[in-house]
Amino acid sequence: MPKGPEKNTKNKALHTKLLNRKKAKLQEEKKEKALRLKALVAKMNQQKNTNE
């Protein structure tokens, strides 16, 4: 009895590496966005305090 088509494992390592790189990039962008937002909030709070 045939067990079905063979699995393609040739490019699996390359694909995993690519996905890990993509995941790391997205995580880095998320961190940078959070830092920018934090800086913006701090700046706005400072402006608000100086206006009062």
Contacts in CASP RR format, 6 or more apart in sequence:
PFRMAT RR
TARGET T0000
AUTHOR 0000-0000-0000
METHOD contacts of the structure
MODEL  1
MPKGPEKNTKNKALHTKLLNRKKAKLQEEKKEKALRLKALVAKMNQQKNT
NE
END
